[in-house]
Amino acid sequence: MTTPVQVSAPIQASAEVRAVHRKMLRRQRIRRGLTYLVGILISLWFLIPIWFIGSMALTTPATVRTYPKSVFPFIPFSFDTMEFFLTSRGIIPGIINSVLVAVITLTISTILAAPAGYAISRFRFFGRDTFRLAILATRAFPIVVLAIPLAVLFINLDIFDNVFSLALMHTALALPTTILVIGSVFASIPYELEEAAQVFGCTPAQAFRHVVLPLVLPGIAAAAIFTFVMSWNEVFAASVLTIQNRTLPAQVLNALRQSSEAYKFAGGFFMLLPSMIFIFFIRRYLFNMWGQVTK
């Protein structure tokens, strides 16, 4: 004869416990709502000026000159303002120079930063923390402190107003950040994968080439793109170190006083667009940079 299973009644929380629970949930909802509100306000702080600049750049010059100004979708869409900017004097050569300088900077920075990032993320050596601090310390020097002495040096070496000399300056500015980004990418790859490859007969070089390198190539590409953006947007050193072979930011800055509103809006939007596109693709590596490089 089977005995019936007795089911215990659910435990009822007291009124005080339920009140505390409701209060905690209410606080959690308020805190979450405030977090979302702050995030939305910060996003609008950045997106509204970008939307305004884009609206002025992608309309007619006559619309740009009107007041009060408006934004899309309340103004006509047109490429006339961008066409006016791109056909202005010095813009096309400035774009070519900017691309050349950025590509040279990207190449040199990546070649130097890849082994440095691998070393600080994989090996423990004497002076490792000092080396990492020294990398960061190079960013403490203002550009104005470096640009003037370098201008004198480049004049003495007969490489002033040269695309390659400006790329060297941009490399010095971008290299610390590139090392940290690539170091964070290497730090995100478990070292046990290399050890497993060596257990199965690979040499350290083969383990790096066949296991680690395919995994870090997207991160290295992201760091290279970030370097490209930094070089593309840099204006102070380009203004000091070039006269005839100006990059696009330096050319726009040089013509800013005597230019029209259509030129200013189109120039700002044209220089802003590559940065927005590139940063969108490498944002997750930037978020992980500080956390992973210190593992």
N, C-alpha and C positions, 0 to 999 in steps of 0.2 A: 504494500500500500504506500503510495507516494504522498509525501507531505506537501501541502501547498506552499509555494514560495511567497514569502511575505515581502511586499514592495514597500519600502520606506517612503514616507511622504517627503516631498521636496522641502528642503530647509528654507524657511522664509526669513529674509533679512529684516532686521528691525527698521523702524521708521527713520531712526537716526542714520543708519548705514545707507539707506536709500537716498536720504537727503544729501549726505556727503558725496555719494556717487553722482547724483544729478549735478551737484555743484562742480565737481571735477570735470564732468563732460561739458558743462557750460563754459568753464574756463578754457578747456581745450579747444572748443569751437571758436571762442573769441580770439584766442591766440593764433589759431590757424587762419581765421579771417583777417586779422591784422597783418599776418605775414604775407598773405595774398595781396592785400591792399598795398603794402609797401612795395612788393614786387611789381605790381601793375603801375604804380606811380613812377618808380625808377625806369621802367620800360618806356612809359610815355615821355619821360624827361629826355630820353635819347631818341625815340622814334619820331616825335613831333617835329623837331628841327630837320631830321632827315627827310621826312615827308614833305616839309615846306620847301627845302632846297630842291628835291626831286620834282616837285610841282612847278617850280619856277624854271628849272632847267629843261623840262619837257613840254614847254608851251611856246608861244610866239614871243618875239622880243617886245612887241607892242603890249602884250598882256603883262609882261614883266615890269614895264614902265608905268602901268596904271596904279592908282592908289584909291581906296585901300586894296591891298593885295588879297588874293584868295588862293585856294588850293584845289586839287582834284577832289571830286569830279565837277567842280563848279567853274572850271576854266577849260579852254580848248586844249586838246593834246596835239603837239606838233614837235618835230625835230629841228625847227628853224633856229632855235637858240643854240642847240648843240652844234649845228652846222656852222653858225656864225663863230662859235668858239674855236672849232677845229680848223677853220680856214683863216684864223687870225695869225698875225706874224709871229713866228717862232714856236708855235704850238706843236706842229708835226716834228720838227727837229728835237724839241724838248721831250716829246713822247719817246722818240727813238733813243735819245741819250738816257732817259730814265730806265727804259727796258735794258739797255746794255749795262748800265751801272748795277741794276738790281740782279741781273743774271750773273755778272762777275762776282758780286758780293755773295750771292747764294752759293756759287760753286766753291769759293775759297772758304766760306764759313762752314759749309757742310763737311768739306775735306778735313778741316782742322777740328771741328766740334765732335765728329763721330768717334774718333779714338779717345778724345778727352772725356766725353760722356760715358763711354764704355768703361774707362779706367776708374772714374769716381763712383760708378754704380756697382762694379764687380769686385774690385780689388781693395784690400785694406793695406795701406802703406803709410809710412811715416810722413807726417805733414799733410795727410789727406784733407782734414778739416781746414787747415791753413790754406791749402790750394783752393778749396771750394770758396772760402771767404775772400781770397784774392780775386777770384773770378767775379764775385759780386762787387768787390771794392772798385773794380774798373768802371762800373757804372756810376760811381759817386762823383766822378769828375764831370763838370759841366762841359757841354760841347764847345762853348765859347772859349774855355781854357785850352782846349786841344786844337781848335780850328786855326787860330792865329799863328801859333808856332809851326803848325804843319804847313800853313800857307807859305811862311818864310822858307821852310825846309824844301818844299816842292819847287819854289822859285829858284833856289840854289841848285837843285838837282835837275832843273829844266823840265819838270813834269807838271808845272802848274797849269790850270785850266785844261785838265786832261781827264778823260773818262776813267782811266785805270787808277789814277791817283785818288779820285773821289771814291771809287769802289774800295780802295784800301781803307779810307776813312770810315766808310759805312761798315766795313768788315769789323773794324775795331769797336764800333758801337753795337753791332748785332751779335758778335761772337759770344759774350757772356750768356745772353738769353738763349741762344741756340744750344750752347753746351748744356744748360740746365734742362731744356726741353728734351734733347736727345738722351741725356742721362736719365730722365724720368721714364722714357720709353724702354731703355735697357733694364731699368730697375723693375719694370712691370713684368718682365719675362723671368719665370722661376729658373734659378741656376740648376735645379735638379734636372731640367731638360738637357742641359749640356752634359751633366754627369751621366745621365742615362745613355746618351749617344756615345760617350767615351767608353762606357761599359760594353757596348756592342761593337767596339773596335774602332771608333772614329778617333782621330787625333784632335787636339783642341781646336786647331784651325778648321778641320773638317766639320766638327760639331758646330762651330760658329757659322760656317758658310751654309750648311745644310739645315740647321735647326733654328738658330737665333736670327740670322739675317732675313729669311723670309717673313718672320714675325715682326721685325722692327722696321722693315722698309716703309710701311704706311706712316709710322711715326716719324721717321727721318724725312719722308716727303712732306709731312705736315710742318716740321721744323724748317725745312727749306722754303716752304711757301710763306711761313711767318717771317723769315729773313727777307724774302722778296718784298713783302708788305712794308716792313720797317724801312728798307732802302727806298721804296717807291714814295713813301710819305715824308722822308727827311728833307728839310728845307734849309736849315741854318748853315750847315757845312757846305751844302751845294751852292748857296749864295755867296759864301766867302771864297771857296776854292775854285769857282768857275766864273768866267766872264762871257766868253763866246759860246762855249759848249755847256750851256745851262740845262739842267734837268727840268721836267715839267713843273714841279712845285716852285723851283727858283725862278723860272720864267714867268709864272703867274704872279708870284710875289713882286717881281720887278716891274710888271705892268699894272699892278693893282691900283695905283693912284690915278692914273689917267684912263682907266678902263670903265666901261659902262656896267650897269647892274646885270645885264644879260651875260656879259663876260664873266663876272664874279660868280653868279649862280651856276652857270654851266661848268666853269672850272672847278668849283667846289664839288659838284656832283660827279664829275668825271674822275677826280682824284679819290673820291670817297668810295665809288662803286667797287673797284678791285678789292679794297680792304674788307668791305662787308662780305663779299663772296668768299674770300679766302679764310677769314676768321670764322665764318660759319662752318667750314669743313674741318678746322683744326681745334675747335673749341674744347673738345673733350680732353685733348692732350694738355691744353693750358690749365684746365681744372685740376688735372692730376699732377701737375708739375711739382708743386711744393710738397705734396704728401708723399710721392713715390721717390723723389730724389734723395730723401733723407732716410730711406729704409736701411 
